Amino acid sequence: MATRVVHVVVDAADPARLARFWAGALGWEVAAEEADEVDVWPPGFSYPDPSALPLVFVPVPEPKNGKNRVHLDLATKSATHQAAEVERLIALGAVPADVGQGDVPWTVLADPEGNEFCVLDPRPTYRDTGPVAAVVADCAGPSAVARFWALATGWAPATSTASGLSLRSPDGLGPYLELLPSADPKVVKNRIHLDVAPYQDEDHAAAILALTEAGAVRLDIGQGDVPWTVLTDPEGSEFCVLSPR
């Protein structure tokens, strides 16, 4: 039973404030704001669509603890554009971040709640992704989870990285999902995760069964009685399976 990726979800101490930062950072808009969720997506976006992954900010009481295992990479068009974007993002509230990157051609920043992201050097691969070049996930073994995430997202193998494995919508639109090798163990719940959903008129229970047969595990994070199901991938990274849409 097919599912597709529909959101990137970000845990936040102040979802409205963080949503405003990211709307400004990406040139997107706050599309919906409720007490328990704030949504950000491109102007004129028709949800759900592979041309972009909306950002969904949700309130959590836990503070950020350590480097995130999932982050966003932002695309730039030239060295001049990259430098200008870094300056603009810092003016919006980002700060420089050191995650041990050393001397690299990209710039690592953190948003106002400390979530790391990268402003990439210009690369032809990302010329048509929009402002978000990739959603990047640390993995113990990228090759071991790539097939699982292809099933969960509905995306196909792509070639955006030489150091890991990547997936992208088969329509050739929007950002990449990049699975990069990392020796750092997962020790806390991810503050950034993906939401996937069956297509409209397909069966939620059948989708859960297909994903668990592929290696997902059900997880209780205190979500209670909700219309979505929390799972982990084969390496323990959380994601949610929403109702069909």
Secondary structure, 3 states (H helix, E strand, C coil): CCEEEEEEEEEECCHHHHHHHHHHHHCCEEEEEECCEEEEECCCCCCCCCCCCCEEEEECCCCCCCCCCEEEEECCCCHHHHHHHHHHHHHHCCEECCCCCCCCCCEEEECCCCCEEEECCCCHHHCCCCCEEEEEEEECCHHHHHHHHHHHHCCEEECCCCCCEEEECCCCCCCEEEEEECCCCCCCCCCEEEEEEECCCCCHHHHHHHHHHCCCEECCCCCCCCCCEEEECCCCCEEEECCCC
